[in-house]
Structures are given as C-alpha cells and as structure tokens.
C-alpha cells in the first residue's frame, strides 16, 4: 500500500501499538481497533473473517458514523446521543444493526423512537427493517397525514403493499362510517325542533372537514368542533350534542378495529 495514501487516521482510534484490526471509512479515514472488543461487543464482525493488522478492511460507512459506532465497543462512557441530529443518528442506527453492535443498538432504537414526530417514514422503515414491530405500529398512523405519493416514494418496495392495505382500512372507515348515512347519527336531541333545523348545517361542516382526507380521522376533535357553526346560527351549546357524540363514537369504534400496521407485514 502506498504510504502517501489513506494517511488520515481517526483521533480517537489511532493506536498502532496494540490494535490488531484496521478499518477504512468510505471517506478514507483509518480506524485502528482491537479484535477482542469486536468479539465481545458485536455479532456482525466475525473475527475469523477480519483481515490481519497489516491489511485494511473497507467499510461503507462514513468516518462520522464509525467514530461514534466504535466508541460503543470499548469500556468507557458511551456517547449519549441526546442531541445527535437525525442525519447523524439514522446512519449510526443502521450501522449498529448491520454490525450488531449490541451496546449501540438499544440507545439508537430509543433515540429513533424519539424522532417519530419529525421523521415518521424514516423511523417506520428502520423499525420494519430491523424488527421493531411496536415502533412500526406507533409510527404508521402519523404517516397518514403525509401526501401518499411522498410516503410511497420513501418506502422500500417490500413495505408498499402492506402500507397500501393499511391505508385502505382507514379509507374504508372514512367512507363507510364517517361519511356514510350521516342522518342515522341523529339521536335523542335535547332541543328537538331546533336541532332538526340546525343539524344539517352541523353535519355539513363536519363532513367538509372529514372530506379533507383519511388523516382527519386522527383529529376528531377538530372534525367535530362546530363552534363556528354554532356562532353563525346562534344556537345553544347543548344543541345536537347527542347526535354528534353518537356519530363520533361510531367512527372511533371503527378505528379501534383497524389492525396495527405490523400485522400487515405478515400478509
């Protein structure tokens, strides 16, 4: 090997005295680590398949990812990852799973779970790929608010069909319960005649909000907020309360029957 090439060495993993394995990141940084630590802390670096000290093992990860990853293989305080940005955390979590760096896998999983609100699709893909079914199910409903084309474009092929089936379940609830046969929602009214007069206005307002898409089923408080319609009509707050409650309860009962997303992965 030309000594002028690949001369950049990690500041944290630079010992050439007792290290016996050398890795090179995708951006050309060398990492001198100890075979014993790989044997104890990982399941994805089989010692028998690792080159000798005089050879270099090329890895596909960047130096930023490996700098964090290798720290989890040594008996020292590990990186907390509390403030690690997602663009750093995601490749680290993938590398931890790929090489089965056990001390890193759990903390990465916890931190990825913390990112579900900001990066639902990426977290769902990570969770499905690495068998965290409850996390997949936790993230999936949040993805309903995203444009369908965006979700499909971000999902790997093996998740597209399960996702389509999952969304269809929500769509069925929207079409067959939330938007169908609204008149049956009228129950025993507190102000009979008055409710019969204003109910169509209330129902239309709720239906218009539901018509925005399947994601509205996760925001039923907004769907059934008829304060604007009440103010416009000048009716008391108890008008049509029972009918709205019955309508919402039927929708919630339907949603409760939708299987968790991880169930669709086994179809």
C-alpha positions in Angstrom: 0.0 0.0 0.0 1.3 3.4 -0.9 2.2 5.2 2.4 1.1 8.5 0.9 -2.5 7.2 0.5 -5.1 6.9 3.3 -2.9 8.7 5.8 -5.9 10.3 7.7 -6.3 8.5 11.0 -9.1 8.8 13.5 -8.1 10.9 16.5 -9.9 8.5 18.9 -8.8 5.3 17.3 -5.2 5.9 16.3 -3.2 3.4 18.3 -0.9 1.3 16.2 0.9 -0.3 19.1 -1.6 -2.9 20.3 -4.5 -2.6 17.9 -4.9 -5.6 15.5 -7.6 -4.6 13.1 -7.7 -1.5 10.8 -10.9 -0.3 9.1 -11.2 2.4 6.5 -14.3 4.6 6.2 -16.0 5.4 2.9 -14.4 8.9 3.1 -10.9 7.5 3.6 -10.3 7.7 7.4 -8.5 4.8 9.1 -9.6 3.3 12.4 -7.3 1.1 14.5 -9.4 -1.1 16.8 -9.0 -4.2 18.9 -10.2 -7.6 17.7 -11.1 -8.6 21.3 -13.6 -5.7 21.5 -15.2 -6.8 18.3 -15.6 -10.3 19.6 -17.2 -9.2 22.9 -19.4 -6.4 21.8 -20.6 -7.3 18.3 -22.2 -10.1 16.3 -21.5 -8.6 12.9 -17.7 -8.6 12.8 -16.8 -12.3 12.7 -13.1 -12.4 13.9 -12.2 -15.2 11.5 -13.3 -13.1 8.5 -11.4 -9.9 9.5 -8.1 -9.2 7.9 -4.8 -9.1 9.7 -3.2 -6.0 11.2 -1.2 -5.3 8.0 -4.4 -5.2 5.9 -7.2 -2.7 5.8 -10.9 -3.6 5.8 -13.0 -1.2 3.8 -16.4 -0.3 5.2 -19.3 1.6 3.6 -20.0 3.9 6.5 -18.5 7.4 6.8 -15.9 8.4 9.3 -18.5 10.4 11.3 -20.6 7.2 11.7 -17.7 4.9 12.6 -16.3 7.4 15.0 -19.5 7.1 17.1 -20.0 3.4 16.4 -16.6 2.2 17.6 -16.9 4.1 20.9 -19.7 1.7 21.9 -17.2 -1.2 21.7 -14.9 0.0 24.5 -15.3 0.0 28.3 -15.8 3.8 28.6 -18.7 6.2 28.8 -20.6 5.8 25.6 -22.0 8.7 23.6 -25.4 9.8 25.0 -26.8 10.7 21.6 -29.2 13.1 23.3 -28.5 16.0 21.0 -27.4 14.0 18.0 -29.2 15.3 14.8 -31.2 12.8 12.8 -28.9 13.0 9.8 -26.2 11.6 12.1 -28.4 9.3 14.2 -30.0 7.4 11.3 -26.8 6.1 9.7 -25.4 5.3 13.1 -28.6 3.3 14.0 -28.3 1.4 10.6 -24.7 0.6 11.2 -25.4 -0.6 14.8 -27.9 -3.0 13.4 -25.8 -4.0 10.4 -22.8 -5.0 12.5 -24.9 -5.9 15.6 -23.1 -3.6 17.9 -25.2 -4.5 20.9 -24.3 -1.6 23.2 -25.3 0.8 20.5 -28.4 -0.9 19.2 -30.6 -0.2 22.2 -29.8 3.5 22.6 -30.1 4.1 18.9 -33.5 2.4 19.0 -34.6 4.7 21.8 -33.4 7.8 20.1 -35.0 6.8 16.8 -38.3 6.4 18.7 -37.9 9.9 19.9 -37.8 11.1 16.3 -41.1 9.7 15.2 -42.9 13.1 15.0 -40.3 14.7 12.8 -39.3 11.7 10.7 -42.1 9.2 10.7 -41.4 7.5 7.4 -37.7 7.1 8.0 -38.3 5.7 11.5 -41.0 3.3 10.2 -38.6 2.0 7.6 -35.9 1.5 10.2 -38.3 -0.2 12.6 -39.7 -2.6 9.9 -36.3 -3.4 8.6 -34.9 -4.3 12.0 -37.9 -5.9 13.5 -39.2 -3.4 16.0 -42.9 -4.1 15.3 -44.4 -2.0 18.1 -42.4 1.0 16.8 -43.7 0.4 13.3 -47.3 0.4 14.6 -46.6 3.6 16.6 -45.4 5.5 13.7 -47.8 4.3 11.0 -50.8 6.5 12.0 -48.6 9.6 11.9 -47.8 8.9 8.3 -51.4 9.2 7.3 -51.1 13.0 7.3 -48.4 12.9 4.7 -49.1 13.1 1.0 -49.5 9.4 -0.2 -47.0 9.9 -3.1 -44.4 11.1 -0.7 -44.9 8.1 1.6 -44.7 5.6 -1.2 -41.6 7.2 -2.7 -39.8 6.9 0.6 -40.8 3.3 1.4 -38.8 0.3 0.3 -40.7 -2.0 -2.1 -41.5 -4.6 0.5 -43.4 -2.1 2.6 -45.5 -0.6 -0.2 -48.2 -3.3 -0.3 -48.6 -3.5 3.5 -48.8 0.3 3.6 -51.5 0.3 0.9 -53.5 -2.3 2.7 -53.2 -0.4 6.0 -54.4 2.9 4.4 -57.3 1.1 2.8 -58.5 0.1 6.2 -58.6 3.7 7.2 -60.2 4.7 3.9 -63.0 2.1 4.5 -63.8 3.7 7.9 -63.9 7.1 6.3 -66.2 6.1 3.5 -68.5 3.6 5.2 -68.8 5.1 8.7 -67.6 8.7 8.9 -69.2 10.0 5.6 -72.0 7.5 5.0 -75.5 7.6 6.3 -74.9 10.7 8.5 -78.7 11.0 9.1 -78.5 7.9 11.3 -76.3 9.8 13.8 -79.3 11.9 14.9 -80.2 10.6 18.3 -82.4 11.9 21.1 -82.0 15.7 20.9 -82.1 18.0 23.8 -83.9 20.6 21.8 -85.8 18.5 19.2 -87.2 21.0 16.8 -84.3 23.4 17.0 -81.8 20.5 16.4 -83.8 19.4 13.4 -83.3 22.8 11.9 -79.6 23.2 12.6 -78.4 19.6 12.3 -77.9 19.8 8.5 -75.5 22.7 9.0 -73.5 21.0 11.7 -73.4 17.7 9.7 -72.2 19.5 6.6 -69.4 21.3 8.5 -68.2 18.0 9.9 -68.4 16.3 6.6 -66.4 19.0 4.9 -63.7 18.6 7.4 -63.7 14.8 7.0 -63.6 15.3 3.3 -60.0 16.6 3.6 -58.8 13.1 3.7 -58.2 10.0 5.8 -55.8 11.8 8.1 -58.7 13.7 9.6 -59.8 10.5 11.4 -56.9 11.1 13.7 -58.1 14.7 14.5 -61.7 14.1 15.5 -61.6 17.0 18.0 -61.1 19.3 15.1 -63.6 17.5 12.9 -66.4 17.8 15.5 -65.5 21.4 16.6 -68.7 23.1 15.5 -68.1 26.3 17.4 -68.1 28.3 14.2 -71.4 26.8 13.0 -72.9 27.4 16.5 -71.9 31.1 16.5 -73.2 31.5 13.0 -76.6 30.0 13.8 -76.8 31.4 17.3 -77.9 28.2 18.9 -77.1 26.9 22.5 -74.0 24.8 23.2 -76.2 21.7 24.0 -77.9 21.7 20.6 -77.2 18.4 18.7 -74.7 17.2 21.4 -76.1 13.7 21.5 -76.1 13.3 17.7 -72.5 14.5 17.3 -71.4 12.2 20.2 -73.1 9.2 18.6 -71.5 9.9 15.2 -68.1 10.3 16.7 -68.4 7.2 18.8 -69.3 5.1 15.7 -66.2 6.4 14.0 -63.9 5.7 17.0 -65.3 2.2 17.2 -64.4 1.6 13.6 -60.9 2.9 14.0 -60.4 0.7 17.0 -61.0 -2.3 14.8 -58.1 -1.4 12.4 -55.2 -3.8 12.8 -51.8 -2.5 13.8 -49.5 -1.8 10.9 -47.1 -4.6 11.9 -50.0 -7.1 11.3 -49.9 -6.2 7.6 -46.2 -7.1 7.3 -47.1 -10.8 7.7 -49.7 -10.9 5.0 
